[in-house]
Amino acid sequence: MKINMKPILRLIVFSLTIILFNCKNETIQLEYKYADKPETIICNVSNTKLFQEALYSFEDDIFKYYKKNNFKSTLINAYAQFTRNAINGRIKYDEIISEHSLIVFEALKKDNSLWDSENTKSHLNYNGPLIKCIANNIKDKNLNTTFNSLLSINDLSPKLFGPPLTTKYRNAMNDKYLASFIAFDLYYSKFFDMDLTKINLDKPDTKVDFNKTPQ
């Protein structure tokens, strides 16, 4: 029986990458694949370049995943399906996550202001500078009011913010603050609960045009 070594080799390479990332005395240079893309969030927070990379990698992942099942699917369709399914707990993250997003996540883990291990609703730090930046800049007035109201009473969660979010998923295309919340709260925060070494990295490559206007 002929064994396909490509997925095995890629898994070995990724595992070694993770080891290097987590080694205190070693550093690894993250490849910024989306550095030439438009800026996503403009706030007085550290790691804005990394946060931008994380958002575009997330969008690339969901686009490719939903595109393979429907060749007519667009990024806005991907947002619709992902947001709805993530809030309802029906996402197969292991089928969506790319190798690049895993490496980006390892870099994100090093930002202590981004995460809160005591947050039982999400691993995301709702009192951190990123969330404060998002809270101040969500464009839709009603969503902004709801987001800040929940945040002010320490009740922000995917469960409570989810219903209004699913009706305004289209806004993520033109509001990258809202899109960043979706990416970090409904995507990267979930990585903490997974065995990332078991992710299938041998996925077909489908290009996404982030500058294309959705139909």
N, C-alpha and C positions, 0 to 999 in steps of 0.2 A: 504493500500500500504506500503510495507516494504522499508524503507529509508536506503541507504548505508551511514553509518556514518563515514566511514574511510576517504574519501576525506575531509569531513567537519572538522573532528578532526585535520587532518594534516594542513588544512588551518589556523585553530585557533592557532595551535602550531607555525606555521611559522610567523603569524601576531604578536604573542607575542615576537618571536625572533627578529623581525624587530624593535619592540618598544624598546626592551632592547638595541639593537645595537645603536639606535638613541638617547637614553637617556644619557645626559652628565655625569650623576653621576653613571651610571651603565656600567659594562664591561661584555663581554661574550667571552669565549674561543672558537676560531675557531678550529674545528676538521680538521687537515691536513690529508686528506685521501690518498694523493699521496706523502707523505714525503719520501717514500722509492724508488720513481721513479728517473731516471737519471736527473741530473741538466739540466735546459733548457737554461737559459741565465747566463753568468758570466760577470758581469760588476760592476763598482763601483757605484751602485745605492742601495737605501734603498728598503726594502720590496721584495727582490729577492725570498724569500721563499713563500711569498704570491703570487707573480707574477707566480711562478711555479705552485702553486696550482690552480690558475685561468686558466692557459693554459691547464692543464690536465683535469680539470673539463669541460672546453669547448669541448675538444676532446671527452671526454666521452659522453657529451650531443649530439653532432652531430652524433657520431657513433651509439648510441642507436636509435636516431630518424630515420636515414636512414636504419638502420638494420631492423626495424620493418616492413618496406615496401618491403624490399628485403633481405632475410636471407643470401644471398651470398655477401652482401655489406661489404666492408672493410673500414678501417679508411681513406685510400686514396680515395676511392669512395665518402666517406662522405665529405672530403675536396673539391673534385671536384664539387659536387652538391651544397654544402653550399656556397663556394666562388662565383660561378657563379650566384646563386640565390640571394645572399646578395647584390652583386654589381648591379643587375638588379631590386632590390627592391621587390623580390618575396618570401621573407622568412616569415614564420609564427612562429615568435619567441616564442609566447605563447605556442606552441606545442613542442618546443625543450627544453626550459629552465628547469633545474632541481632545486630542493630545495637547493642542495648544492651550485650550481652556484649563486643562489640568495643571500645566506648567504655570499659567497665569495665577491660578488658585494658590499654588505653593508660594508665589510671591505675595499674594494678598494676605496670606496667613501671617506674614511677618509684620503686618500693620496692626498693632495692638489696639489702636483706636477704632478699628473697623468692626471688631467682634466682641461679643459678650457671652461668656460661657454660662452665665446665670440667667440668660434670657430664654425662658422655656417656650416662648412663642416662635422664636427664630434665633439663630446664632448671631444675627446682626445686632450691632450696638445701636439701639434706637436713640441713645443720648450722645452719640458720637458726632464729629464734625461733618461727615458725609450726609447723614440724615438731616442735620440742621440745614445744610446747604440745599438739599432736596426740598425740605419743608418750606424754605423761603422762595423757591423758584418754580414749583409746579404751576404751569400756566393756566390750566382750567380752574376757574374760581371755585366751583363747587367741590371739585376734587381736593383743591388746596385747603378749603375750609374743613372738609371731613378729615383729611390727613392730619392737620394741625390740631383739630379738636381731640382726636384719638390720642395723638402724641402728648397733648397737655395733661391728660388724665391717666397717662401711662397705660393706655389700652390699645395702642397700635398693634395690629397683628394681621397676618394674611387672612384669617377668618373674618375679621370685621371690616377690613379695608377691601377685601376681595370683591364683594358684590358691586360696589360702585366702580371698582377698577375694571371689571369685566364688561361694563357698559361703555367704558371710555378707552378701550385698548387702542383704538386708532390714534389717540393722542400721542402714544409712544413714538410714532413715526416723526413727529415734529417737536416733541418735548422730550429731550434727552435726559432731563432730570427725572421725569416719570419713568422713562425707559431704564434708567440706572437703578431705580428702586426695584423694578421688576427683576432686573438681572441679578442684583445682589441679594434681595430677600427671597425670591422664588427659585433662584438657580444656584448661585455659588454657596449660599448658606446651607443648602441641602448636601453639599459635598462632605460636610463633617460627619454625616450619618451613613456614609457609604464606604465600602472597601474599594478604594480607587485603583488598586492593582488588578482588579478583575474587569476593568472597563475594556470593551472591544475597541481597539484603535484602528482597525483595518476597515475604514469606512470610505465609500466613494467620494471623490472631491467634486463639489458643485460650487461654482463661483457665485457670489452674491454682489450685486451692484448697490452699494449703500447710497449712491447719489440718484438712483432712479426714483422718480415720482410714482407713488403707488396709485393704481387704478381703482 
